[in-house]
Amino acid sequence: MNKYTVTAVGLVLTLGLVAGCGSSDGDDDSTAGPKGGSSADPTAAKPTGPAYSGPAIPGLVARPAWSLPPAHAIDLGDTLLFVKDAQGKYAIGQGYAWEPADGSVGTLHFTNDPEPATLEFRDVKTGQVRKILKVKTDRVAATTWHDGVRAVAVFAEATTESDGLSEEKTTTKVTVYGSDGTELGKATAEGDKFDVHEGYIIEQDGDASLKLTPIDGGAARKVTCTGQLAQCSFDSRTNEIDGGQAHAPLITGKYAFYVENASTYEDDPEQLVMTDLATGKKAWSTADVTPPAGVELDEDGKRTSGALRVLDVRDGRVLTAWGAGAFSPDTWVTATYDIASGKQVGGSSKYSYEDSPADTIDTEGSSVFTPDHTLAAAHTEQGTAVWQPADGKEVWAQKEGEKAMQPLRFSPNGILYGTTKDDFSPSVFLAVDGRTKKVLAKSLPEENIPLFSQPSGYGYISTQKGFFVFPAQG
């Protein structure tokens, strides 16, 4: 899986979408205060956008708190970031490749060359403008700062033409802003073939290594996958390191992952190693823990499958998914481990995941989670199964004879949105109670499946009629 990554990277780079395309280069300004940007008037009225006339959305109140004309936004937690082009039109963020797997906006604004644009930081609950920045940019994209803090990256690419003897040279400036519009850091990189994640510029450094350069200064770190035929790349759709059959978050909090024995079985299957991001010292490894019950072992006690994933790291624990066996390529066993002791915490969940040729990302062995990670939903051969990551206990699962639902995302209050499809028929979008399996809505328009902003729990949708933000339902 994810061999699509190699082909897709080439395509996307050709389109200039993965390429970091620039920063404001010191041209930030504000229409809400002094030059350099300032907070907008806190007494300003909330925006008066279009009225909502769509269906009720389970998990959200009936009427939106505020709205705007058609637009998309980058979710920064307590604010939503909107971009206006030089003509004053809101960016809608559609048509860009390489978008995040969770359905959120990755690249919100893209032009071929740096052009003036306006960044609006709006309060997620009221819609009031907190800050306005005027920048010159050719791409505005969602990113994260250190420890997963949501942020926005503003790029500006510049090319120095050849003088007839020298080579043409491209440099890219990137500036990262926090949810309040404060500049967190800026850097300049050669070329345009890099990603920005967790406050680092991430570049391919040979087939088996990734170079991580801190945007706010400091020494670069290299992450290298080992193995005779090792391939190691970064998938910006999932923010994972791709080492062949093994996948994990490249950076998660104070840790970084690499793959041992990547892309070749040799005498041992692939392993995932978690290291201290600052020092490179090993903190945890799948090689040092016992695979959960249900994982097939050979006569030497080694796994017969090299398929392996780390799904999450939080609160001193690692959530993993293991390939069940060499002849069960779509069956995975999920288990949680304590980082300090290496011992498994709670039980495990075993599912045969849906193997869809249309899926080029990572549903195999993966699940979607509630924001607090108390529930997870897996896309299995029978449809959706809901389980508890803490102890591996199944809450409910679809059975043969039901319309198989593919889970899309959870609301903060446990509503699960998903899609079903009959042969030769359009997909049907629905909402169910994540704990009871009760169907709450069975035919929602696709554009009315909300995204959710944390920690407020507010949901938002972008339709052809407008951008609407709703409080969570009591």
Beta strands, then each sheet from edge to edge (+ up, - down):
strand 1: 66-68
strand 2: 74-75
strand 3: 79-84
strand 4: 107-123
strand 5: 129-144
strand 6: 150-160
strand 7: 169-177
strand 8: 183-190
strand 9: 195-197
strand 10: 200-204
strand 11: 209-214
strand 12: 221-224
strand 13: 233-235
strand 14: 240-242
strand 15: 246-249
strand 16: 251-252
strand 17: 255-260
strand 18: 271-276
strand 19: 282-285
strand 20: 308-314
strand 21: 317-325
strand 22: 328-338
strand 23: 344-352
strand 24: 367-369
strand 25: 376-380
strand 26: 383-387
strand 27: 394-397
strand 28: 405-410
strand 29: 415-420
strand 30: 428-433
strand 31: 439-444
strand 32: 451-452
strand 33: 459-462
strand 34: 467-470
sheet 1: 1+ 34- 33+ 32-
sheet 2: 2+ 3- 4+ 5- 6+ 7- 8+
sheet 3: 9+ 10- 11+ 12-
sheet 4: 13+ 14- 15+ 20+ 21- 22+ 23-
sheet 5: 16+ 17- 18+ 19-
sheet 6: 24+ 25- 26+ 27-
sheet 7: 28+ 29- 30+ 31-
end
